[in-house]
């Protein structure tokens, strides 16, 4: 029994290792973000300590316990030795003896392929076999026009003429059909990945549609999402749902995740959070990163499940590991977060998008030799964003022009491009080093950081930690985030310096203020494991969530915005709804904004309740406008019953937490009217004054509200007193003297005389100079219909 137990343990280890090495295919276009991906075993979430290594500023944690402070290096090495000893003891077992005995007991035999039909029906295939002076180790279709696979049952086919088919006619037909579907799919994907024009992409999807009709799984995944979002195919929720159901039956993680989304959002099906959770869970178990991210957000916010920070940490860390491993030296694409509510009020201002005319102007001055314009356009094309698509070819051209003009920044970015390598710029450490040195000699922090990377990893030069530290310190002193990140990594790992977690934390914090994604990732790892800081699950989850939201699926934010801008609200809202499920606050508020405008894809009676749901989720993530919207919905009864008290609570939260002038003004109004709170004019005035102080834009409405409040206050005061009784107590003789009536009559007479004299002077005629007569206007001829007949 002991041997059987050990064998079972070994088999489990083998299976787990094989499962850990599995990885799903990745594809080159934008829909990669929705594909399922299985991560290596190292990426599975574990508790970690000090045994780490860093690549390009990313901490790779290898051992230790969650929440514990890392011990000294002696303890760490002793733990490693214990692990090695355990492995040696396990390996010292007589593996062949164990396997042979247990395999004999189980009588496990490899399946034997049997010939079907031919001249040797029912006989086992012989591998290898000789045919046309060539050996075959597997079934072949050579020699047959119908492409059906066959095998020989003896070694020499020519001599014995013994053969049979390896598959039935039906299996052969199905195999050839799938091969044809694969060829069509690959043709479509090639057009899709190589084209930039919309017409060509539509043509590519026609190929994918044809492959999907032939039950090609990857084609069905592509087509189903295209139908869901309206990408190059007409949006059809029902058709996409049917495809997702079919994919789910086949065990596709992408299909499972998408079906979960449909049930969560109630698109094409009756909303069911329980079913959504089941499908999301299956998708996550299949390795789908989007499903992991959705589950992470649900556990973090307590949506459909009990709130659990540790469960959220598990899912978010797994996705963050994958996102961080994809980050290149050049930094990746920029995530453009555009709020539709702000965009409607101030087009182009809130979004940070560059107008086409402005881009053309910069291109014009860059062509005329403006170095700053060349560097700016180079950076825009290198990273993408602000309405400019990522284009390494254009970036290289602009940087090259600026570098030739002697710009150190352009030289440094050319060095980064050569160091990283791409389809446009081949990877070349020597060329990169030359550009980095030129830029560093001119004091450029980007060049200094690049030179530090070269010495740290031995790219084109021998490894030299002292020089690497020196250049990183120079770059960090000038505020360059890459220098700060790498300096933090060196202190964290004790490379070239004594290990110092406080210094590492300091530099990671500085780099995170500059928005470096790997800085967020490293800080998250430190807070998750309690390395150098007190362990904080909540902080770690928020940081990991930030990293996850920088993944390539964030590109859909821009796609959704473009759909909305093009007038396709239905496509935009579906895309925003999926991103909202992933926890993007900007997507939640944008989805609510579109639903608030009565999106036709959702029933008329469901728009306000669904918008209310997403305003609520966005408000819980700290978005002030969403909190005020919640107050408005409860105040007016949109999607819920009129509830002044709940509206008052939301306005108060927005006022206290985000100091919103709008919320303060609304609180003043509710105090003035006594809605949801006891009427109090003094408190109303106080909130109106606070609103005017909080925002200059509120000063005019506050002035009008205060004028109205003054009138109301005066009328209330008048109602509270008796004017007749007040005047009866006034003694005019005592107040103005005994002859006050004569004074009054005199004053009235003088006023009347002044008015009469003024009016007489106005009516006096002004004399005209002689010889002048008023001009008589010429009469225009009557219109044609009034002219006499000719």
Buried (B, 14 or more C-beta within 10 A) or exposed (E): EEEEEBBEEBEEEEEEEEEBEEEBEEBEBBBBBBBBBBBBEEBEBBBBBBBBEBEBBBBBBBBBEBBBBBEEEEEBEEBEEEEEEEEEEEEEEEEEEBEEBBEEEEEEEEEEBBBBBBEBEEBEBBBEBBBEEEEBEEBBBEEEEEEBBBBBBBBEBEEBEBBBBBBEEEBBBEBBEBEBBBEBBBBBBEBBEEBEEEEEBBBBBBBBBBBBEBBBBBBBBBBBBBBBBBBBBEBBBEBBBBBBBBBBEEEBBBBBBBBBBBBBBBBBBEBBBEBBBBBBBBBBEBBBBBBBBBBBBBBBBEBBBEEBBEBBBBBBBBBBBBBBBEBEBBBBBBBBBBBBBBBEEEEEEBBEBBEEEEBEEBBEBBEEEBBEBBBBBBBBBBBBBBBBEBBBEBBBBBBBBBBEEEBBBBBBBBBBBBBBBBEEBEEBBEBBBBBBBBBBEBEBBBBBBBBBBBBBBEBBBEBBBEBBBBBBBBBBEBEBBBBBBBBBBBBBBBBBBEBBBEBBBBBBBBBBEEBBBBBBBBBBBBBBBBBBBEBBBEBBBBBBBBBBBBBBBBBBBBBBBBBBBEEBBBBBBBBBBBBBBBBBBBBBBBBBBBBBEEBEBBEEEBBBBBBBBBBBBBBBBEBBBBBBBBBBBBBEEBBBEBBBEBBBBBBBBBBEEBBBBBBBBBBBBBBBEEBBBEEBBEBBBBBBBBBBBBBEEBEEBBEEBBEEBEEEBEEEEEEEEEEEEEEEEEEEEEEEEEEEEEEEEEEEEEEEEEEEEEEEEEEEEEEEEEEEEEEEEEEEEEEEEEEEEE
